[in-house]
């Protein structure tokens, strides 16, 4: 077992807190608040490498892709992050990225060893299983995953070992196994599990728990300007349908991010969440989560990892009331799809007029440029989506 405690004690190197997730456990909120209050944190001796979050993303991507027997690139993103951390003269630095929750033991060892002589502390934020299941399906749907709600639920309840949706969920939310991988490298006292308070709790409570681990007073930190709110139930189903078509067209991850995730999901659909309402779960899904959660809690408790909050908060609370995504109709999707197309067209027209007023031409203009390719991709997805819905309506 490797420990950086002795080395850090003999040097002036800062303690490095690695906030590794889990996804949908308030991570975007915490990250955005640190970005906005970077100078306030620095005044208390805590470095947020950056200035933005992108530096953390690039460094985490490099670690996740690191192969057995290899070391992080000497001039790569992770090395750049280390350079900023090791030059810091404060007491601590924070790196926060949910992809780190997926690190394998050899990648964990590479990260910890590269951080020496810094002492490494790992922070895992965790939400109760029932809310995590719903929120994670919505998040996967916003990020180019094609799995329907029915497929996701079926794989989870059947414990299908070949189910890709199930594997993706558990590799990011099977907290005892995640902690176990880090415990192969670090002692339990250098891991911290922070529980997400239940619905209805003080919205500042998670923030204060997080700050407690970091050893800072965040009471006067400004609220974040960015969030990662889930979509409404109809919008989420529409995004899942778009993902299926986008995948069949071979849309690249980068183009998907610009065209579907940002232009459709963030800029158009996000505002409809309150009108559409939240996702609810069937009784069998609720029962499954209430059966699984106590097992996870007891396994976590047995690991002896320090907890900020209460492990009982990881047990499902009140049933999730709302609408089952499988009840969304094709007529609803068609209506929403036409609204999206109109809104996208209107916003693009406004941008073109603005550029004309400024005497500028859109960048990469022409059929072979970026704008032309995005036009073509949007048209293909729009037409295929409308045709698919119309075919289904014709059969009903």
C-alpha positions as a LaTeX table, in Angstrom:
\begin{tabular}{lrrr}
\hline
Residue & $x$ (\AA) & $y$ (\AA) & $z$ (\AA) \\
\hline
Unk1 & 0.00 & 0.00 & 0.00 \\
Unk2 & 1.42 & 3.38 & $-1.02$ \\
Unk3 & 1.04 & 6.44 & 1.19 \\
Unk4 & 2.16 & 9.98 & 0.47 \\
Unk5 & 1.70 & 11.12 & 4.06 \\
Unk6 & 5.35 & 10.83 & 5.19 \\
Unk7 & 6.69 & 12.44 & 2.04 \\
Unk8 & 4.27 & 15.34 & 2.31 \\
Unk9 & 5.08 & 15.87 & 5.96 \\
Unk10 & 8.77 & 16.31 & 5.11 \\
Unk11 & 8.11 & 18.88 & 2.38 \\
Unk12 & 6.21 & 22.07 & 1.73 \\
Unk13 & 4.13 & 20.37 & $-0.98$ \\
Unk14 & 0.39 & 20.99 & $-0.77$ \\
Unk15 & $-2.17$ & 18.33 & 0.00 \\
Unk16 & $-4.00$ & 17.42 & $-3.21$ \\
Unk17 & $-7.71$ & 16.65 & $-2.97$ \\
Unk18 & $-8.98$ & 14.52 & $-5.84$ \\
Unk19 & $-12.75$ & 14.91 & $-6.09$ \\
Unk20 & $-13.66$ & 11.93 & $-8.26$ \\
Unk21 & $-17.49$ & 12.06 & $-8.35$ \\
Unk22 & $-19.77$ & 10.10 & $-8.44$ \\
Unk23 & $-21.74$ & 11.61 & $-11.38$ \\
Unk24 & $-24.97$ & 13.47 & $-10.56$ \\
Unk25 & $-23.94$ & 13.96 & $-6.93$ \\
Unk26 & $-23.79$ & 17.76 & $-7.09$ \\
Unk27 & $-20.46$ & 17.73 & $-8.92$ \\
Unk28 & $-21.30$ & 20.45 & $-11.47$ \\
Unk29 & $-22.59$ & 22.68 & $-8.68$ \\
Unk30 & $-19.42$ & 22.24 & $-6.63$ \\
Unk31 & $-17.11$ & 22.69 & $-9.63$ \\
Unk32 & $-18.89$ & 25.78 & $-10.87$ \\
Unk33 & $-18.83$ & 27.36 & $-7.42$ \\
Unk34 & $-15.08$ & 26.78 & $-7.15$ \\
Unk35 & $-14.50$ & 28.28 & $-10.60$ \\
Unk36 & $-16.43$ & 31.42 & $-9.66$ \\
Unk37 & $-14.68$ & 31.74 & $-6.28$ \\
Unk38 & $-11.17$ & 30.76 & $-7.34$ \\
Unk39 & $-9.62$ & 33.88 & $-5.81$ \\
Unk40 & $-11.53$ & 33.49 & $-2.52$ \\
Unk41 & $-10.32$ & 29.89 & $-2.27$ \\
Unk42 & $-6.75$ & 30.95 & $-3.02$ \\
Unk43 & $-6.91$ & 33.51 & $-0.22$ \\
Unk44 & $-7.54$ & 30.59 & 2.16 \\
Unk45 & $-4.66$ & 28.57 & 0.72 \\
Unk46 & $-6.67$ & 26.33 & $-1.65$ \\
Unk47 & $-5.68$ & 26.22 & $-5.32$ \\
Unk48 & $-8.26$ & 25.55 & $-8.02$ \\
Unk49 & $-6.04$ & 24.86 & $-11.05$ \\
Unk50 & $-7.40$ & 26.55 & $-14.07$ \\
Unk51 & $-8.71$ & 29.15 & $-14.26$ \\
Unk52 & $-11.61$ & 27.14 & $-15.68$ \\
Unk53 & $-12.71$ & 23.53 & $-15.36$ \\
Unk54 & $-11.39$ & 22.51 & $-18.76$ \\
Unk55 & $-7.91$ & 21.91 & $-17.38$ \\
Unk56 & $-9.34$ & 19.25 & $-15.04$ \\
Unk57 & $-11.26$ & 17.61 & $-17.89$ \\
Unk58 & $-8.21$ & 17.29 & $-20.15$ \\
Unk59 & $-6.05$ & 15.93 & $-17.33$ \\
Unk60 & $-8.69$ & 13.38 & $-16.29$ \\
Unk61 & $-9.12$ & 12.23 & $-19.90$ \\
Unk62 & $-5.41$ & 11.46 & $-20.08$ \\
Unk63 & $-5.52$ & 9.38 & $-16.89$ \\
Unk64 & $-8.61$ & 7.41 & $-17.96$ \\
Unk65 & $-6.89$ & 6.48 & $-21.23$ \\
Unk66 & $-3.55$ & 5.55 & $-19.60$ \\
Unk67 & $-2.54$ & 1.97 & $-20.44$ \\
Unk68 & $-1.02$ & $-0.60$ & $-18.09$ \\
Unk69 & 2.72 & $-0.07$ & $-17.67$ \\
Unk70 & 2.67 & 3.47 & $-19.07$ \\
Unk71 & 3.17 & 6.81 & $-17.32$ \\
Unk72 & 1.39 & 10.10 & $-18.02$ \\
Unk73 & 3.00 & 12.03 & $-20.88$ \\
Unk74 & 5.77 & 14.38 & $-19.77$ \\
Unk75 & 4.23 & 17.24 & $-21.73$ \\
Unk76 & 0.59 & 16.17 & $-21.45$ \\
Unk77 & $-2.44$ & 17.67 & $-19.75$ \\
Unk78 & $-1.88$ & 15.80 & $-16.48$ \\
Unk79 & 1.74 & 17.01 & $-16.33$ \\
Unk80 & 0.56 & 20.58 & $-16.90$ \\
Unk81 & $-1.88$ & 20.26 & $-14.01$ \\
Unk82 & 0.89 & 18.87 & $-11.75$ \\
Unk83 & 3.19 & 21.74 & $-12.63$ \\
Unk84 & 0.63 & 24.29 & $-11.43$ \\
Unk85 & $-0.10$ & 22.30 & $-8.27$ \\
Unk86 & 3.52 & 21.75 & $-7.27$ \\
Unk87 & 4.32 & 25.44 & $-7.76$ \\
Unk88 & 1.50 & 26.41 & $-5.35$ \\
Unk89 & 2.66 & 27.74 & $-1.99$ \\
Unk90 & $-0.68$ & 27.27 & $-0.22$ \\
Unk91 & $-1.70$ & 24.30 & 1.91 \\
Unk92 & $-3.93$ & 22.48 & $-0.61$ \\
Unk93 & $-5.08$ & 22.05 & $-4.20$ \\
Unk94 & $-8.29$ & 20.58 & $-5.60$ \\
Unk95 & $-8.83$ & 18.56 & $-8.78$ \\
Unk96 & $-12.45$ & 17.67 & $-9.58$ \\
Unk97 & $-13.64$ & 15.48 & $-12.44$ \\
Unk98 & $-16.19$ & 12.66 & $-12.47$ \\
Unk99 & $-14.27$ & 10.56 & $-14.98$ \\
Unk100 & $-11.74$ & 9.83 & $-12.22$ \\
Unk101 & $-14.33$ & 7.57 & $-10.58$ \\
Unk102 & $-13.65$ & 5.05 & $-13.37$ \\
Unk103 & $-9.89$ & 4.80 & $-12.83$ \\
Unk104 & $-8.42$ & 1.32 & $-12.66$ \\
Unk105 & $-5.78$ & 0.41 & $-10.01$ \\
Unk106 & $-2.81$ & 0.97 & $-12.36$ \\
Unk107 & $-4.17$ & 4.40 & $-13.30$ \\
Unk108 & $-4.75$ & 5.26 & $-9.64$ \\
Unk109 & $-1.16$ & 4.28 & $-8.78$ \\
Unk110 & 0.17 & 6.37 & $-11.66$ \\
Unk111 & $-1.81$ & 9.40 & $-10.48$ \\
Unk112 & $-0.78$ & 9.08 & $-6.82$ \\
Unk113 & 2.89 & 8.44 & $-7.62$ \\
Unk114 & 3.05 & 11.37 & $-10.02$ \\
Unk115 & 1.69 & 13.66 & $-7.30$ \\
Unk116 & 4.47 & 12.87 & $-4.82$ \\
Unk117 & 5.65 & 14.43 & $-2.56$ \\
Unk118 & 2.10 & 15.78 & $-2.16$ \\
Unk119 & $-0.26$ & 14.02 & 0.21 \\
Unk120 & $-3.29$ & 12.77 & $-1.74$ \\
Unk121 & $-6.80$ & 12.87 & $-0.28$ \\
Unk122 & $-9.74$ & 11.47 & $-2.26$ \\
Unk123 & $-13.25$ & 12.90 & $-2.01$ \\
Unk124 & $-16.26$ & 10.88 & $-3.19$ \\
Unk125 & $-19.65$ & 12.58 & $-3.23$ \\
Unk126 & $-22.54$ & 10.10 & $-3.29$ \\
Unk127 & $-26.29$ & 10.39 & $-3.78$ \\
Unk128 & $-28.95$ & 7.86 & $-2.80$ \\
Unk129 & $-29.38$ & 5.03 & $-5.31$ \\
Unk130 & $-32.96$ & 5.75 & $-6.39$ \\
Unk131 & $-32.26$ & 9.37 & $-7.34$ \\
Unk132 & $-28.95$ & 8.34 & $-8.90$ \\
Unk133 & $-30.60$ & 5.81 & $-11.23$ \\
Unk134 & $-33.02$ & 8.36 & $-12.64$ \\
Unk135 & $-30.52$ & 11.23 & $-12.82$ \\
Unk136 & $-27.82$ & 9.09 & $-14.42$ \\
Unk137 & $-30.13$ & 7.84 & $-17.18$ \\
Unk138 & $-31.05$ & 11.44 & $-17.94$ \\
Unk139 & $-27.38$ & 12.45 & $-17.93$ \\
Unk140 & $-26.37$ & 9.59 & $-20.21$ \\
Unk141 & $-29.17$ & 10.57 & $-22.56$ \\
Unk142 & $-27.83$ & 14.14 & $-22.70$ \\
Unk143 & $-24.42$ & 12.74 & $-23.61$ \\
Unk144 & $-25.01$ & 10.67 & $-26.73$ \\
Unk145 & $-26.15$ & 7.40 & $-25.15$ \\
Unk146 & $-28.87$ & 5.69 & $-27.20$ \\
Unk147 & $-30.48$ & 3.56 & $-24.48$ \\
Unk148 & $-34.19$ & 3.99 & $-23.85$ \\
Unk149 & $-35.60$ & 4.10 & $-20.34$ \\
Unk150 & $-37.17$ & 0.67 & $-20.82$ \\
Unk151 & $-33.86$ & $-0.84$ & $-21.93$ \\
Unk152 & $-32.03$ & 0.77 & $-19.01$ \\
Unk153 & $-34.56$ & $-0.39$ & $-16.43$ \\
Unk154 & $-34.76$ & $-3.90$ & $-17.88$ \\
Unk155 & $-30.97$ & $-4.33$ & $-17.75$ \\
Unk156 & $-30.75$ & $-2.96$ & $-14.21$ \\
Unk157 & $-33.53$ & $-5.08$ & $-12.73$ \\
Unk158 & $-32.46$ & $-8.24$ & $-14.56$ \\
Unk159 & $-28.83$ & $-7.66$ & $-13.52$ \\
Unk160 & $-27.88$ & $-8.41$ & $-17.12$ \\
Unk161 & $-24.08$ & $-8.85$ & $-17.14$ \\
Unk162 & $-23.98$ & $-8.14$ & $-20.88$ \\
Unk163 & $-26.11$ & $-5.00$ & $-20.68$ \\
Unk164 & $-24.08$ & $-2.01$ & $-21.77$ \\
Unk165 & $-26.37$ & 0.50 & $-20.07$ \\
Unk166 & $-26.15$ & $-1.43$ & $-16.78$ \\
Unk167 & $-22.36$ & $-1.70$ & $-16.98$ \\
Unk168 & $-22.02$ & 2.01 & $-17.66$ \\
Unk169 & $-24.14$ & 2.86 & $-14.64$ \\
Unk170 & $-22.43$ & 0.56 & $-12.16$ \\
Unk171 & $-18.87$ & 1.44 & $-13.17$ \\
Unk172 & $-19.67$ & 4.96 & $-11.98$ \\
Unk173 & $-21.99$ & 4.22 & $-9.05$ \\
Unk174 & $-20.89$ & 0.93 & $-7.43$ \\
Unk175 & $-19.35$ & 2.91 & $-4.59$ \\
Unk176 & $-17.92$ & 0.00 & $-2.54$ \\
Unk177 & $-15.93$ & $-1.20$ & $-5.56$ \\
Unk178 & $-14.82$ & 2.35 & $-6.41$ \\
Unk179 & $-13.56$ & 2.89 & $-2.87$ \\
Unk180 & $-11.95$ & $-0.55$ & $-2.90$ \\
Unk181 & $-9.81$ & 0.33 & $-5.91$ \\
Unk182 & $-8.47$ & 3.46 & $-4.20$ \\
Unk183 & $-7.90$ & 1.51 & $-0.97$ \\
Unk184 & $-5.41$ & $-0.66$ & $-2.87$ \\
Unk185 & $-3.22$ & 2.45 & $-3.09$ \\
Unk186 & $-4.20$ & 4.75 & $-0.21$ \\
Unk187 & $-5.15$ & 4.13 & 3.45 \\
Unk188 & $-8.77$ & 4.59 & 4.46 \\
Unk189 & $-8.07$ & 7.79 & 6.41 \\
Unk190 & $-7.09$ & 9.50 & 3.14 \\
Unk191 & $-10.49$ & 8.84 & 1.58 \\
Unk192 & $-13.59$ & 10.88 & 2.37 \\
Unk193 & $-17.17$ & 10.01 & 1.47 \\
Unk194 & $-19.54$ & 13.00 & 1.41 \\
Unk195 & $-23.23$ & 12.14 & 1.31 \\
Unk196 & $-25.64$ & 14.28 & $-0.69$ \\
Unk197 & $-28.47$ & 15.46 & 1.59 \\
Unk198 & $-31.99$ & 14.23 & 0.83 \\
Unk199 & $-34.52$ & 16.27 & $-1.14$ \\
Unk200 & $-35.83$ & 19.20 & 0.86 \\
Unk201 & $-32.63$ & 19.71 & 2.86 \\
Unk202 & $-30.79$ & 23.03 & 3.04 \\
Unk203 & $-29.29$ & 23.51 & $-0.47$ \\
Unk204 & $-26.08$ & 24.83 & 1.13 \\
Unk205 & $-25.51$ & 21.70 & 3.21 \\
Unk206 & $-23.63$ & 19.75 & 0.54 \\
Unk207 & $-21.38$ & 22.76 & $-0.10$ \\
Unk208 & $-20.53$ & 23.12 & 3.59 \\
Unk209 & $-19.79$ & 19.40 & 3.89 \\
Unk210 & $-17.48$ & 19.63 & 0.89 \\
Unk211 & $-15.69$ & 22.65 & 2.35 \\
Unk212 & $-15.28$ & 20.82 & 5.65 \\
Unk213 & $-13.22$ & 18.14 & 3.91 \\
Unk214 & $-11.14$ & 20.78 & 2.09 \\
Unk215 & $-10.48$ & 22.71 & 5.29 \\
Unk216 & $-11.88$ & 26.03 & 4.07 \\
Unk217 & $-14.70$ & 28.34 & 5.08 \\
Unk218 & $-16.96$ & 28.71 & 2.05 \\
Unk219 & $-19.77$ & 30.59 & 3.76 \\
Unk220 & $-19.12$ & 33.80 & 1.81 \\
Unk221 & $-18.46$ & 32.14 & $-1.56$ \\
Unk222 & $-20.76$ & 33.42 & $-4.31$ \\
Unk223 & $-23.24$ & 30.91 & $-5.76$ \\
Unk224 & $-22.36$ & 29.25 & $-9.07$ \\
Unk225 & $-23.46$ & 30.66 & $-12.39$ \\
Unk226 & $-23.63$ & 27.26 & $-14.12$ \\
Unk227 & $-25.69$ & 24.18 & $-13.36$ \\
Unk228 & $-26.40$ & 20.81 & $-14.93$ \\
Unk229 & $-30.11$ & 20.47 & $-14.33$ \\
Unk230 & $-31.86$ & 17.43 & $-15.76$ \\
Unk231 & $-34.28$ & 17.79 & $-18.64$ \\
Unk232 & $-38.01$ & 17.24 & $-18.38$ \\
Unk233 & $-39.44$ & 13.84 & $-19.15$ \\
Unk234 & $-40.58$ & 14.50 & $-22.74$ \\
Unk235 & $-37.37$ & 16.34 & $-23.62$ \\
Unk236 & $-35.25$ & 13.50 & $-22.27$ \\
Unk237 & $-37.08$ & 10.96 & $-24.42$ \\
Unk238 & $-36.64$ & 13.22 & $-27.46$ \\
Unk239 & $-32.90$ & 13.46 & $-26.79$ \\
Unk240 & $-32.71$ & 9.66 & $-26.61$ \\
Unk241 & $-34.43$ & 9.37 & $-29.99$ \\
Unk242 & $-32.07$ & 11.97 & $-31.47$ \\
Unk243 & $-29.11$ & 10.01 & $-30.13$ \\
Unk244 & $-30.22$ & 6.88 & $-31.97$ \\
Unk245 & $-30.45$ & 8.76 & $-35.27$ \\
Unk246 & $-27.24$ & 10.73 & $-34.69$ \\
Unk247 & $-25.38$ & 7.49 & $-34.00$ \\
Unk248 & $-26.73$ & 5.88 & $-37.17$ \\
Unk249 & $-25.48$ & 8.88 & $-39.17$ \\
Unk250 & $-22.03$ & 8.57 & $-37.62$ \\
Unk251 & $-22.16$ & 12.02 & $-36.02$ \\
Unk252 & $-18.86$ & 12.65 & $-34.26$ \\
Unk253 & $-18.73$ & 13.33 & $-30.51$ \\
Unk254 & $-17.54$ & 16.88 & $-31.16$ \\
Unk255 & $-20.32$ & 17.70 & $-33.62$ \\
Unk256 & $-22.88$ & 16.04 & $-31.34$ \\
Unk257 & $-21.71$ & 18.21 & $-28.46$ \\
Unk258 & $-22.22$ & 21.39 & $-30.47$ \\
Unk259 & $-25.36$ & 20.46 & $-32.34$ \\
Unk260 & $-27.39$ & 18.20 & $-30.05$ \\
Unk261 & $-26.07$ & 18.54 & $-26.50$ \\
Unk262 & $-25.59$ & 22.32 & $-26.58$ \\
Unk263 & $-27.90$ & 23.70 & $-29.29$ \\
Unk264 & $-30.84$ & 21.37 & $-28.62$ \\
Unk265 & $-30.47$ & 20.08 & $-25.06$ \\
Unk266 & $-29.00$ & 23.08 & $-23.27$ \\
Unk267 & $-30.28$ & 26.02 & $-25.31$ \\
Unk268 & $-33.78$ & 24.82 & $-26.21$ \\
Unk269 & $-35.01$ & 21.90 & $-24.10$ \\
Unk270 & $-33.63$ & 22.85 & $-20.68$ \\
Unk271 & $-36.14$ & 25.69 & $-20.25$ \\
Unk272 & $-39.05$ & 23.24 & $-20.58$ \\
Unk273 & $-38.21$ & 21.17 & $-17.51$ \\
Unk274 & $-40.76$ & 22.68 & $-15.14$ \\
Unk275 & $-43.59$ & 22.52 & $-17.67$ \\
Unk276 & $-42.89$ & 18.87 & $-18.50$ \\
Unk277 & $-42.33$ & 17.71 & $-14.95$ \\
Unk278 & $-39.91$ & 15.16 & $-13.48$ \\
Unk279 & $-39.46$ & 11.47 & $-14.07$ \\
Unk280 & $-41.25$ & 9.02 & $-11.81$ \\
Unk281 & $-40.47$ & 5.34 & $-11.45$ \\
Unk282 & $-42.58$ & 2.22 & $-11.50$ \\
Unk283 & $-43.09$ & 0.33 & $-8.21$ \\
Unk284 & $-40.70$ & $-2.42$ & $-9.27$ \\
Unk285 & $-37.90$ & 0.10 & $-9.87$ \\
Unk286 & $-38.53$ & 1.70 & $-6.50$ \\
Unk287 & $-38.49$ & $-1.72$ & $-4.80$ \\
Unk288 & $-35.26$ & $-2.70$ & $-6.59$ \\
Unk289 & $-33.47$ & 0.44 & $-5.40$ \\
Unk290 & $-34.66$ & $-0.08$ & $-1.82$ \\
Unk291 & $-33.33$ & $-3.63$ & $-1.93$ \\
Unk292 & $-29.94$ & $-2.69$ & $-3.38$ \\
Unk293 & $-29.18$ & 0.43 & $-1.33$ \\
Unk294 & $-28.85$ & $-1.21$ & 2.15 \\
Unk295 & $-26.35$ & $-3.71$ & 0.73 \\
Unk296 & $-24.23$ & $-0.88$ & $-0.64$ \\
Unk297 & $-24.41$ & 1.10 & 2.59 \\
Unk298 & $-23.25$ & $-1.83$ & 4.71 \\
Unk299 & $-20.39$ & $-2.59$ & 2.31 \\
Unk300 & $-19.29$ & 1.05 & 2.48 \\
Unk301 & $-19.52$ & 1.06 & 6.27 \\
Unk302 & $-17.30$ & $-2.03$ & 6.47 \\
Unk303 & $-14.51$ & $-0.26$ & 4.55 \\
Unk304 & $-13.94$ & 2.23 & 7.37 \\
Unk305 & $-13.74$ & 5.28 & 5.13 \\
Unk306 & $-14.44$ & 8.59 & 6.96 \\
Unk307 & $-17.93$ & 9.92 & 6.21 \\
Unk308 & $-19.07$ & 13.53 & 6.17 \\
Unk309 & $-22.83$ & 13.45 & 6.46 \\
Unk310 & $-24.75$ & 10.26 & 7.19 \\
Unk311 & $-24.64$ & 6.94 & 5.34 \\
Unk312 & $-28.36$ & 6.54 & 5.98 \\
Unk313 & $-28.84$ & 9.41 & 3.52 \\
Unk314 & $-27.85$ & 6.93 & 0.81 \\
Unk315 & $-31.03$ & 4.96 & 1.47 \\
Unk316 & $-33.94$ & 6.04 & $-0.79$ \\
Unk317 & $-36.34$ & 8.53 & 0.75 \\
Unk318 & $-39.80$ & 9.34 & $-0.49$ \\
Unk319 & $-40.86$ & 7.62 & $-3.75$ \\
Unk320 & $-40.10$ & 9.64 & $-6.86$ \\
Unk321 & $-43.37$ & 11.03 & $-8.14$ \\
Unk322 & $-43.61$ & 12.01 & $-11.78$ \\
Unk323 & $-44.09$ & 10.41 & $-15.14$ \\
Unk324 & $-42.64$ & 7.18 & $-16.45$ \\
Unk325 & $-40.69$ & 7.99 & $-19.66$ \\
Unk326 & $-42.19$ & 4.97 & $-21.43$ \\
Unk327 & $-45.59$ & 6.72 & $-21.39$ \\
Unk328 & $-44.40$ & 9.61 & $-23.58$ \\
Unk329 & $-46.32$ & 9.44 & $-26.85$ \\
Unk330 & $-45.15$ & 9.91 & $-30.44$ \\
Unk331 & $-47.60$ & 12.80 & $-30.78$ \\
Unk332 & $-45.88$ & 14.62 & $-27.91$ \\
Unk333 & $-42.48$ & 13.98 & $-29.45$ \\
Unk334 & $-43.63$ & 15.27 & $-32.86$ \\
Unk335 & $-45.00$ & 18.46 & $-31.29$ \\
Unk336 & $-41.80$ & 19.05 & $-29.35$ \\
Unk337 & $-39.64$ & 18.22 & $-32.36$ \\
Unk338 & $-41.33$ & 20.87 & $-34.51$ \\
Unk339 & $-40.89$ & 23.45 & $-31.73$ \\
Unk340 & $-37.20$ & 22.63 & $-31.52$ \\
Unk341 & $-36.72$ & 23.05 & $-35.27$ \\
Unk342 & $-38.50$ & 26.42 & $-35.28$ \\
Unk343 & $-36.55$ & 27.68 & $-32.25$ \\
Unk344 & $-33.23$ & 26.58 & $-33.71$ \\
Unk345 & $-34.04$ & 28.27 & $-37.00$ \\
Unk346 & $-35.06$ & 31.50 & $-35.27$ \\
Unk347 & $-31.93$ & 31.64 & $-33.13$ \\
Unk348 & $-29.71$ & 30.97 & $-36.15$ \\
Unk349 & $-31.46$ & 33.70 & $-38.12$ \\
Unk350 & $-30.88$ & 36.18 & $-35.28$ \\
Unk351 & $-27.19$ & 35.28 & $-35.28$ \\
Unk352 & $-26.89$ & 35.78 & $-39.04$ \\
Unk353 & $-28.54$ & 39.22 & $-38.78$ \\
Unk354 & $-26.22$ & 40.17 & $-35.95$ \\
Unk355 & $-23.16$ & 39.16 & $-37.95$ \\
Unk356 & $-24.42$ & 41.12 & $-40.94$ \\
Unk357 & $-24.91$ & 44.22 & $-38.78$ \\
Unk358 & $-21.32$ & 43.84 & $-37.63$ \\
Unk359 & $-20.13$ & 43.47 & $-41.21$ \\
Unk360 & $-18.92$ & 39.91 & $-40.63$ \\
Unk361 & $-19.46$ & 36.65 & $-42.46$ \\
Unk362 & $-20.14$ & 33.43 & $-40.53$ \\
Unk363 & $-16.92$ & 31.46 & $-40.06$ \\
Unk364 & $-16.33$ & 28.39 & $-42.21$ \\
Unk365 & $-19.13$ & 29.43 & $-44.56$ \\
Unk366 & $-20.07$ & 27.34 & $-47.56$ \\
Unk367 & $-21.26$ & 23.77 & $-48.01$ \\
Unk368 & $-17.89$ & 22.28 & $-47.10$ \\
Unk369 & $-17.26$ & 24.48 & $-44.06$ \\
Unk370 & $-18.28$ & 23.89 & $-40.48$ \\
Unk371 & $-21.52$ & 25.83 & $-40.81$ \\
Unk372 & $-22.47$ & 23.94 & $-43.95$ \\
Unk373 & $-21.79$ & 20.58 & $-42.35$ \\
Unk374 & $-23.82$ & 21.48 & $-39.27$ \\
Unk375 & $-26.71$ & 22.59 & $-41.50$ \\
Unk376 & $-26.59$ & 19.29 & $-43.33$ \\
Unk377 & $-26.37$ & 17.19 & $-40.15$ \\
Unk378 & $-29.24$ & 19.06 & $-38.51$ \\
Unk379 & $-31.40$ & 18.64 & $-41.60$ \\
Unk380 & $-30.75$ & 14.92 & $-41.79$ \\
Unk381 & $-31.52$ & 14.36 & $-38.10$ \\
Unk382 & $-34.61$ & 16.56 & $-38.23$ \\
Unk383 & $-36.00$ & 14.85 & $-41.33$ \\
Unk384 & $-35.26$ & 11.34 & $-40.04$ \\
Unk385 & $-36.81$ & 12.12 & $-36.66$ \\
Unk386 & $-39.98$ & 13.53 & $-38.17$ \\
Unk387 & $-40.27$ & 10.65 & $-40.64$ \\
Unk388 & $-39.82$ & 8.09 & $-37.87$ \\
Unk389 & $-42.51$ & 9.65 & $-35.70$ \\
Unk390 & $-44.85$ & 10.01 & $-38.68$ \\
Unk391 & $-44.38$ & 6.34 & $-39.61$ \\
Unk392 & $-45.22$ & 5.29 & $-36.06$ \\
Unk393 & $-48.26$ & 7.52 & $-35.99$ \\
Unk394 & $-49.39$ & 5.98 & $-39.27$ \\
Unk395 & $-49.19$ & 2.51 & $-37.77$ \\
Unk396 & $-51.14$ & 3.42 & $-34.63$ \\
\hline
\end{tabular}
